[in-house]
Amino acid sequence: MSMNETTEQTGRNGKRYTPMIEIMAAVCKQYGTNQREIRSRSRHDYLVAARRLFIFRVMEEAHPRHRSYSAIGRHINRDHTTVRYHFLGLRDDKHRKYHDAKRSCEPEASRHSAGHPCSAGHGCPGG
């Protein structure tokens, strides 16, 4: 392993990061596709889902210097605004699912009022 690869995988704090190329390989394997298809202009549902997963995993697992919308966009042949749209959409979906699950377990009287659900201060991952 070269020095450059070590820098890519381990941060100063000793935390291990997953290189973007490994994330791409895992996503391609999971969706039964290849990097060329993910980088293509195709809008097939399975490719959009693969791109969204790639974006989310890079934001969660890659080294901080690779987490910019522009860097991710260059890797999948998309504009930074497209990357932002997909990432924020995934984050909001996760947020919404958390609250839906929480609401289904709460008695009617304890549910918080309209407005941003995180104002209740119950430890939601989105806020």
Sequence and secondary structure as in RCSB ss.txt:
>XXXX:A:sequence
MSMNETTEQTGRNGKRYTPMIEIMAAVCKQYGTNQREIRSRSRHDYLVAARRLFIFRVMEEAHPRHRSYSAIGRH
INRDHTTVRYHFLGLRDDKHRKYHDAKRSCEPEASRHSAGHPCSAGHGCPGG
>XXXX:A:secstr
  HHHHHHHB TTS B   HHHHHHHHHHHHT  HHHHHSS   HHHHHHHHHHHHHHHHHS GGG SHHHHHHH
HT  HHHHHHHHHHHHHHHHHHHHHHHHHHS GGGS  SS GGGG S  TT 
